[in-house]
Amino acid sequence: MQKRHSAITLVVLVLCGAILVLFTDFELSVVRWVNCGPWSGPAERRSEICR
């Protein structure tokens, strides 16, 4: 039974890590779009992040 618990724990950890990476990438894309998008000013568009 211990090996089964270890396998389930590993699967849960991998799943949580994948969700964290997915949402972090999504959040960075949204932040970049807001900062460099149509409502940003000229200074923000010239910033290093938007290049």
N, C-alpha and C positions, 0 to 999 in steps of 0.2 A: 504494500500500500504506500510506502514511502516514496518509491520511484514515481508512482502515479501523481502524488502531491507535488513532487519536484517538477514533473513535466507540466502540470497545470500552472504552477507558479511561473515557470519560464514562458509559457504561452501568454499569460496575462501581462508579464513584464514587457515582452516584445510588442504586444498589442498597445499597451499604454505608451511605449516609446514611439511607435508609428503614429499614433494619434497626436502626440506632442509635436513631432516633426511636421506633420501635415498642417496643423493649425499654426505653427510658427511660420512656415513658408507662406501660408495664406495671409497671415497678419502682416508680414513684411511686404507682400505684394500690395496689399490695401494701403498701407502707410506710404509706400513709395508713390502709388497712384494719387493719393490725396495731396502729398507734398509736391509732386511734380506735374500734377494734372491740370485740367482747364481752369481751376479756380486759384491756382498758385500765382504768386507774383513773379516778376522777372528775376529778382534776387534768388528766390528759391529754385527756379529753373536752372540757374547758372551754378548752383551749389554742386559740390563733389558727389553727393548722393544721386543727383539726377543725371549726371553724365554717363 
